[in-house]
Amino acid sequence: MRTIAVIGAGQMGTGIAQTVAANGMAVMLADIDLARAEAGKANVEKALVKLMGRGKIEASEAEALLARITPVADYTPFAEADLIIEAATEREEIKNAIFDAAGKVLHADSILSSNTSSIPITRMANHSPDPARFIGLHFFNPVPVMGLIEVIPGLATAQATTDRVTAFARGLGKEVVLSQDEPGFVVNRILLPMINEAVFLLGQGTAGIEDIDKGCRLGLNHPMGPLQLADFVGLDTCLDIINVLYRTTRDSKYRPAPLLVKYVEAGWLGRKSGRGFYDYTGESPVPTR
Ligand code: CAA
């Protein structure tokens, strides 16, 4: 694959664009308008400046990487793309509208994919022009650092599509886990109940934020505790995913913790809003309870 299109210039979309460009491919980056796509590219530049400061990348390499990312105003140029990766907000109606629009320009040999964290691939494939060339391609945050991509074929996905995206993922230097199209796939099926349970523990006063996180960092050797990780992922995204698990399985073990719902209602969404379980407005994060 030589040319990749990424839809969504947020945390995940820009991480994907950076990683793809770092591996020598051309990336077209779109969002709801050109300004947002350009802001996404500017965020990649900021990440590269940090890496240069730490001696991890040469200036010439960073410049070449950035030159391979082209922000675009609409999907028309995506007719040139070998693979389109949707990495927009985790809402099914938003993603479906994107597939309807991107499907109109999709080249006859190209693949349409979704970076969804949990929404069924088989269902969303109905919004693509050819479900045989539709697949889940789930990256982890921060994309340039995390070593895994989940590949999720839907019921109608052709084996050739699975083989091509698996080769693409490995070409990015990532390991691949193949998952059936079940709620939450593999990793989020395990991660989200853990995060949700941590919020239940906090809500019922079993332990405070710092002790819950310390328990998992030191007791399980996780790099971040579950509440810190929830803030990192975004509490709205966590709630969206646990709700998908709850609604699709109808199993009460996935009901969202009431405190998680309250935080999202308050607009306390984690790092991106400046406050979640920790306050991020100062030098270093401070627990809020
Ligand atoms: N591009 C390239 N490299 C980058 C980078 C970027 N944008 N940002 C950071 N790095 C590199 C750094 O240079 C550093 O490299 P070295 O180890 O070689 O020095 C390394 O990544 C670690 O970065 P930092 O030193 O800044 O930070 P850290 O050591 O505190 O680690 C972390 C940060 C990698 C995020 C670590 O805390 C971690 O692994 N946390 C857990 C992350 C996780 O679980 N992610 C999955 C979330 S779930 C998800 O994404 C799926 C979903 O659907 C919800």
Residues whose N, C-alpha, C, O or C-beta is under 5 A from the ligand:
A	BS01	CAA	A47 S117 F139 F140 N141 P142 P144 V145 P223 M224 V233
